[in-house]
Amino acid sequence: MKPLARVNAVGAEVAGSDASLALRELAFLQRLARAAASEQDSGQLLRLIIRETTAAMGTDVASLYLVSEDGTQLLLTATNGLNERMVGRVRMKVGEGITGWVADSRRPAVVPDVSREPHWKWVPGLDEERFHSMLSVPIESGPRLVGVVNVQSVEYRHFDEADIDFLGAIAGQVAGILERSQLQRRLEVQLAEIKLSHDIHERFTELSLEGAGIPAILHAVGALAGGRAALYSADGFRVRGTGDSEGLPAKVTLPPGFTAGTREARVHAGRPPRPVDLVPVRAGTEVLGVLAVDVPEGAFDEDGRRRALEHGSTVLALEMSKERASAEVERRLRGDLVEQLLAGGLEEDEAERLAHQAERLGHRLPARAWVCLLYTSPSPRDR
């Protein structure tokens, strides 16, 4: 074969090899896209990606490390080729080892021989001496570091730019999966919070519409918040409660400025002192009272408790405003009744009407009665 023909043949072979590699990579990414669309469990999908990556990259190992919430450590999350019992147990600091260096620098690392690499760190129980070459690529989502994906091979290998780009594309798939998973979790949390808030609001609204009264509302607050509930005056004295609220102190010391604008405060009250959550009961800017619920021992639903206190204080404010309005109406009716009775000279039908009015206010008036008025003249000082 002539030299030119040999060069052309080699070129065609290389081009064919590159085309074959490109088709293989494209097929792999298409499989990942289909799997991502059908698989809902992000953990299963990540493990599937790591299993497929070894074959797609022509390596013996693929491993996934995810960054911790505080951004200081990397946790082995999935591996294909290393000891899988170490998944969830191996942690590396960012900047430690090749994996940590890639996470810290946000740059890929090509290591033909790990034994000659200064950044290499041996992890007992995980690493094996038979794996020599390594390619490590950061996983990023915008400016945020997500983790690192590694591939290793038994044979000595120098990974080229095509390998780096391919593993980078896999890292992009992993980042997308994790972002979708986090978004799903956030949505689930938000839906749970909305449902919880709706259920609590519905229960308190039902109590208010039924006119169940303050004791029933306090009992519901205590049941939902996991503690005993009582109502205190704006200066800290207990004024209302239920049978199971007797363990709460007769008086609590309110924090400075509590009624001025604080939404919630936790204090220690009683003997022996125990934690108690205080929530002001407001009607506009006016503080009608203070809702107090003692904090249960052990684990409890902090979010559910907070919502129960918020909704409970709102419904209590409505109920106390209704009681105040009702008491004001009754006071005025009693005053009007007294004035009409003292006026005298009533016709029979007018006297009967006033007698019925007095009965509705809790008084039974006889047909004839004497009225005694006591009048105290002001002292010379008050004149």
Secondary structure, 3 states (H helix, E strand, C coil): CCHHHHHHHHHHHHHHHHHHHHHHHHHHHHHHHHHHHHCCCHHHHHHHHHHHHHHHHCCCEEEEEEECCCCCEEEEEEEECCCHHHCCCCEEECCCHHHHHHHHHCCCEEECCHHHCCCCCCCCCCCCCCCCEEEEEEEEECCEEEEEEEEEECCCCCCCHHHHHHHHHHHHHHHHHHHHHHHHHHHHHHHHHHHHHHHHHHHHHHHHHCCCCHHHHHHHHHHHHCCCEEEECCCCEEEEECHHHCCCCCECCCCCCHHHHCCCEEEEECCCCEEEEEEEEEECCEEEEEEEEECCCCCCCHHHHHHHHHHHHHHHHHHHHHHHHHHHHHHHHHHHHHHHHHHCCCCHHHHHHHHHHHHHCCCCCCCCCCCCCCCCCCCCCCC
